[in-house]
């Protein structure tokens, strides 16, 4: 009788866990990221990505340690489509060495929390890319240089993000 109760508890737990994994989970909206990097001796590229459809990008500028600002010479919006899908996967591997021999293996992976196998989800992606000429007194070693980007949400509220140049 005791063994039957343990098996029943395991089955109930497994079913409850499986059903909990089937519930839809809303993905949080992406938080815009701002990256700045020196792409060559004369240009700093700023990329503001993970933009929601309602987020706009205002001013982008390079800020010197003494507060001077430098505007981009060019700016463009990049649009595309990102696709994701969860499908069963097969992996092939091997372990071991020369003396002990090689043990080949094969594995099968099934995503148990998403039963929409073979369905691809697409989403629009949008980013703003700006190119700023490197000022004559710019120094990679001086950490005071940074990029400032203004992000404006659907309500018209602007937030300023700062990021160092990498």
Residue pairs with C-beta under 8 A, 6 or more apart in sequence:
18 112
21 112
21 113
21 114
22 113
22 115
29 52
30 50
30 51
30 52
31 50
32 48
32 49
32 50
32 51
32 52
32 55
32 151
32 161
33 48
33 49
33 50
34 46
34 47
34 48
34 147
34 149
34 161
34 163
35 46
35 47
35 49
35 163
35 166
36 44
36 45
36 46
36 47
36 62
36 146
36 147
36 163
36 164
36 165
36 166
37 44
37 45
37 165
37 166
38 44
38 45
38 134
38 140
38 165
38 166
39 45
39 131
41 134
42 133
42 134
43 131
43 132
43 133
43 134
44 62
44 131
44 132
44 133
44 134
44 147
44 165
45 129
45 130
45 131
45 132
46 60
46 72
46 129
46 130
46 131
46 132
46 147
46 149
47 127
47 128
47 129
48 57
48 60
48 127
48 128
48 129
48 130
48 149
48 151
49 125
49 127
50 125
50 127
51 57
51 126
51 127
51 128
53 124
53 126
54 153
54 154
55 151
55 152
55 153
55 154
56 151
56 152
57 128
57 149
57 150
57 151
57 152
58 149
58 150
58 151
58 152
58 158
59 148
59 149
59 150
60 72
60 75
60 128
60 130
60 132
60 147
60 148
60 149
60 150
61 69
61 70
61 71
61 72
61 132
61 147
61 148
62 69
62 70
62 132
62 135
62 145
62 146
62 147
62 148
62 165
63 69
63 70
63 145
63 146
63 147
63 148
63 162
64 70
64 135
64 137
64 138
64 144
64 145
65 142
65 144
65 145
66 144
69 148
70 132
70 133
70 135
71 132
72 130
72 131
72 132
73 131
73 132
73 133
74 130
74 131
75 128
75 129
75 130
75 131
76 128
76 129
77 126
77 127
77 128
77 129
78 126
78 127
78 128
78 129
79 124
79 125
79 126
80 124
80 125
81 122
81 123
81 124
81 125
82 122
82 123
82 124
82 125
83 120
83 121
83 122
84 120
84 121
85 118
85 119
85 120
85 121
86 111
86 114
86 116
86 117
87 111
87 117
87 118
88 108
88 109
88 110
88 111
88 117
89 108
89 109
90 106
90 107
90 108
90 109
91 106
91 107
91 108
91 109
92 104
92 105
92 106
92 107
93 104
93 105
93 106
93 107
94 102
94 103
94 104
94 105
95 102
95 103
95 105
96 102
96 103
111 117
132 147
138 145
139 145
140 165
143 164
145 164
145 165
146 162
146 163
146 164
146 165
147 162
147 163
147 164
147 165
148 160
148 161
148 162
149 160
149 161
149 163
150 158
150 159
150 160
150 161
151 158
151 159
151 160
151 161
152 158
152 159
153 159
